[in-house]
Amino acid sequence: MMPDDNDIFESETNEEENFADLFESYMTEQVDIQVGDKIRGEIIAVGDKNIFINTGTKTDGVVEKSELLNDDNELECKTGDILDLYVVAIADGEIRLSKSISGAGGDQLLYDAYQNRIPVEGKVTEKCKGGFRVSIMKKSAFCPISQMDTRYVENEDEYVGESFDFLISKFEQRGKNIVVSRRELLKQEQEAAKKEFFKSAASGDLIAGKVTAMKPYGVFVEIVPGVEGMVHISEMAWSRVGHPSEMYAIGDPVTAKIIDINPETSKIALSVRQASADPWETIHQQFKVGDKLNGKVTRCADFGAFVEIAPGIEGLVHVSEMSYLKRIMRAEDVVSPGETVAVTIKDIDAEKKRVSLSMKDAQGDPWLNIGQKYTVGKVYSGRIEKKESFGYFVHLEPGIVGLLPKSKLNNAPNISEIEKLKIDDPISVKVEEVHPESRKITLGIEGDGSDWKKFAPQKESPSSSGSLGDLGEKLQSALKSKNKK
């Protein structure tokens, strides 16, 4: 069956429409790209010398592989990665791309970079009045100090000898007067990075950054160029921080959690401590009652001292737990903040986040096995620590003090000599009673009157001058005279 005229006409019409659609589609794909444009494209192939980029047009872009090598001469990007590049030339059906214009070139190339706002690579050669001298394609340019960075330049020397990308802001006298700006280029990059960051960033995200500024109340952390967040001092660590400088220095890396973000005001609150687990959640895995360890005194109060035994975990040493050797009235009399002390864990309450510590238990109780060290009936050396109306306190060893009652003193044959002793003078005492449970030792004087004769004064001999002798001889003589009568 032969097609009629209507079928032939309809077929021709459809072909014309299809051709028109294809032509329109082709023309739509032709994006107007000019020298100086900044494009974002995907790497579609990596060759030996060149890398090919999808420019969004029928013509792929080409960038030299050497431009994208890192300091170790390694290529960090790969097929599928997205790059931001500049169009530096369009000729012979090829789009040449570059991170920036560099190398040798004529005035025309620099002028094209100035006209089309294409970055050029330059090396800072020296400082000069008001800024820096920059070598660009074998020509000398000037960069005002205010245009070297987006932040205040404190140390000019750190820029000398370094290579950066610049925008040419002034090109006069055929290249004899060139002024460049790095700040403007950085601001462009930062605005792009900032916009991209706020598209996806949200509370709860973990970020990596570096400390850029420090204040008494916290530190500022650069997350991406142009985007900073603040870590308040209370969010720096689970442990107490007195000043941010105790934790960080400018340039230190930081891993933190975003706890609040406001894209409209660009304010970001960060927390370093919330980026890690709460140490109190695993305290029973780290410590147990009876553990002896070293800790750092963080602060003192009238009732005791707080000691950090692990990052974020502080315990209290009450004044009553500070020493077996003496009575402590104030913690500052024994320890000071920053000092390292030995402690023993007495109790752990993870729910209330409390740990009770003891310094005296860590030092050891001198009253342990006291009965074995001091035997009843034996004589020991000590020193007089204190005199009271009811007796003398005698220091036997650190933490061990016994009482020499007044009644024991009164029975001593050499009481007059003992009464002459002063505080800290040595004395020999006999242990009479030991009571470990009440921490008491009762003492006596060696001899205690039972062998008093050896303390009695020696009988004086009559003098050769015919003295009447002692009282005993006089009494005997009187008795004899009476009997004779």
Secondary structure, 3 states (H helix, E strand, C coil): CCCCHHHHHHHHHHHHHHHHHHHHHHHHHCCCCCCCCEEEEEEEEECCCEEEEECCCCCCEEEEHHHHECCCCCECCCCCCEEEEEEEEEECCEEEEECCECCCCCHHHHHHHHHHCCCEEEEEEEEECCEEEEEECCEEEEEEHHHCCCCCCCCHHHCCCCEEEEEEEEEEHHHCEEEEECHHHHHHHHHHHHHHHHHHCCCCCEEEEEEEEEECCEEEEEEECCEEEEEEHHHCCCCCCCCHHHCCCCCCEEEEEEEEEECCCCEEEEECHHHCCCHHHHHHHHCCCCCEEEEEEEEEECCEEEEEEECCEEEEEEHHHCCCCCCCCCHHHCCCCCCEEEEEEEEEECCCCEEEEEHHHHHCCCCCCHHHHCCCCCEEEEEEEEEECCEEEEEEECCEEEEEEHHHHHCCCCHHHHHCCCCCCEEEEEEEEEEHHHCEEEEEECCCCCCHHHHCCCCCCCCCCCCCCCHHHHHHHHHHHHHHC
